[in-house]
Amino acid sequence: MGALGEWLYLIVAIAVVGVLTLAGLLTAGRRRRVEPPAGGTDVIAPPPTEGEVATEAPPEPAVDTAEPTVEAPPALEKPEGTASRLVRLRQRLSRSQGGLGKGLLALLSRDRLDEDTWEEIEDTLLTADIGVAPTQALVERLRARLRVEGGQSPDPRTVLREELIELVGTDMDRRVQVTGTDGNPGVVLVVGVNGAGKTTTVGKIARILVAEDLTVTLGAADTFRAAAVDQLATWGERVGVEVVRGPEGGDPASVAFDAVKHGVEHGVDTVLVDTAGRLQNKAGLMDELGKVKRVIEKQAPVTEVLLVLDATTGQNGLIQARVFSEIVDVTGIVLTKLDGSAKGGIVVQVQRELGVPVKLVGLGEGADDMAPFDAAAFVDALLG
């Protein structure tokens, strides 16, 4: 049994070794089959088992290394100087108003000035909105000077020019008081009804002052119209002028006060205050305009009150002028839209009505289509 037992153990050991060897060979064969051949790429890999699903790594966030772009401020405009704008405005006024002067000259140059001719002259003047009383006074002076009293009669054009200049007025102070005293800025209060071109006028006056190398602050006190505030801000940006504004619907007097205070603190030459367009029959609103003026003067005196009138409104413009002058003591008139649709005689009427001069005149929509009023230049333009 001992020898037989040894042989049995030997046989079992050999069998176990054989089985293990065979298992090893099978395993090696399977491993070789999943390995791709040298240089091959067409082997389909087995699907990953659960928990071994490959996930693509998220891309690294892009880093912006470019320099941030800084938006350049808009280039400031250079307003036109007073001398050149006067020449251009005279030319434009001559083209638009020359018909009045030419019509009068044609009548006055007739060989015989009878009553019918003088009536035609009166009608021509009245049609130009000069007014009844000024027309009658002008006709009487013309008749006296052109009456033939022996010798050579005077030149009709010369006589008409001299009499029209006298009618428009040469003894009025047409300077706009844009500077103050005692270290205070000049304070210009601009008033007028909506639609007369008031906000645009403030912007255009600012351009005139900037062209004269004066420093300016604008006060956007027409707080009831957001469009007016934005419009004024645009005018200021174009020439580098600061605009003081308040909340929409806020107290206009408060905005005006802040604008003048800013002007005082920063030592500017002129503060231009745009006010709300007040209907002349709204007593409460007109009283508020008076309040604006009183509040401003707690900071600095108002040096000028300019009433903006649309030259095409005729008699309505005169009614507005009277009411405004009672509330805020108007010191000067700005006539806008004095182009081909306006009648130049309104200059005479409004001055006669208020006893204050026309100081500025506007003839178009351009940014620099406004200039100081000059009686002789105006008459020359009327005569063509």
Secondary structure, 3 states (H helix, E strand, C coil): CHHHHHHHHHHHHHHHHHHHHHHHHHHHHHHHHHCCCCCCCCCCCCCCCCCCCCCCCCCCCCCCCCCCCCCCCCCCCCCCCHHHHHHHHHHHHHHHHHHHHHHHHHHHCCCCCCHHHHHHHHHHHHHCCCCHHHHHHHHHHHHHHHCCCCCCCCCHHHHHHHHHHHHHCCCCCCCCCCECCCCCEEEEEEECCCCCCHHHHHHHHHHHHHHCCCCEEEEECCCCCHHHHHHHHHHHHHHCCEEECCCCCCCHHHHHHHHHHHHHHHCCCEEEEECCCCCCCCHHHHHHHHHHHHHHCCCCCCCEEEEEEECCCCHHHHHHHHHHHHHHCCCEEEEECCCCCCCCCHHHHHHHHHCCCEEEEECCCCCCCEEECCHHHHHHHHHC
